[in-house]
Amino acid sequence: MTISRSVGILFLHGYTGGRYELDPLFDYLKSRYEFEYEFPVYPGHGSILDLKSVDGEDWYGEALNAYENLKQRVDCVCIIGFSMGGVFASYLAQDEPVEKLILIAPAFEHIGIPKIDKLHLIPRHFGEHVKMKNYQRIKKRLRNVPIRAYQEFKSITAAKKEGIENIRAKTMIVHGKQDLLVPYESSVEVAKRIPNARLELIEDTPHLFAFSDHSQLELNVLSERFLFKEQM
C-alpha cells in the first residue's frame, strides 16, 4: 500500500538488546506499507554485547543521529521505541517534530526486588517467562553486562524521562501486564501525563513482546492501525 505523504519510521530497541526486539514488528509493517526508516543499533549493543567503553549518551546520540538522518528524507517522522528505546523516543518527541509515537513497555521505571510484589504475579506467570522462545539466548547475554553499564542505563533513563508533558505527538503506549522488568503501572501513569496519549494493556504478556507469539501479533495489529489506519 502506498500512502500520500512520505513517512519515515524510527525504530529504537532496548537496553542490552538489538534489532531482533523489533524485527517482527518491522517485518510486519514493511510487508504491507511503503515507508522510509532508520533502525539503529546503539554502540556496544547488537548480536555481541561490548558495553565496557560506551555510555548512555553514546546510546542516545545514536538514536538522535538516526532521527536527524530520517527527518531529512521524509515529510513526517513516526517513532517506535521499546523499553529504553521508548524513553529515548519520548525525549526526542519533546523537541523534535514527531507525527506519531509508539512506546512499547517504556522503561520509565524498572523493577527491583522490593518492587516485584507490585506485579501481583502467580507461579504460572513465572513459568510463562521461562518458556518464552529465545529465553536462553537472553539469559546468556545478560552475563556479559558489567555493573557500570547497568548504572549507565539507570542514569540515561532518569535523565531522559523528564518533560513528557511537553509531547504533542499522537501517542500510543503498549504494555504487557506480566512484565517482570518494567511495571505496567508506570505506563498507566505516563499515559495520564502525555496530553494526546492512549494506553493499551495486554494480558499475559512479558516485557519482550517478540518472544511471545500472541503478544507479538497483538502488537503488530495495534501498531498498524495506529500508524496507517488512523488519521495523521
Order of alpha helices (4+ residues) and beta strands (2+ residues): beta-alpha-beta-alpha-beta-alpha-beta-alpha-alpha-alpha-beta-alpha-beta-alpha
